[in-house]
Amino acid sequence: MNYHYSMVIQWSEEDKLFLVHLPEFPWQEFHTHGRTYEEAARNGQEVIETFVEMLKEENKVLPEPRMLPKKPLQVA
């Protein structure tokens, strides 16, 4: 499935991995990781799908996706 949730992927020098944070699911800082950026993104998508399924099964409300402003950002 294709959900419009945010994913922040950042390199961890300490772990030597790309760590994935899912801002709309804030109950823990990092949710998954990957050895490559692509692997981290795939793993992040799997976690999002798992969280959505879990929340639906528990009849809980899905979090609202965070959206960028429709107005273009101004760069100085």
Buried (B, 14 or more C-beta within 10 A) or exposed (E): EEEEBBBEBEEEEEEEBBBBBBEBBEEEEBBBBBEEEEBBBBBBBEBBBEBBEEBEEEEEEEBEEEEEEEEEEEEE
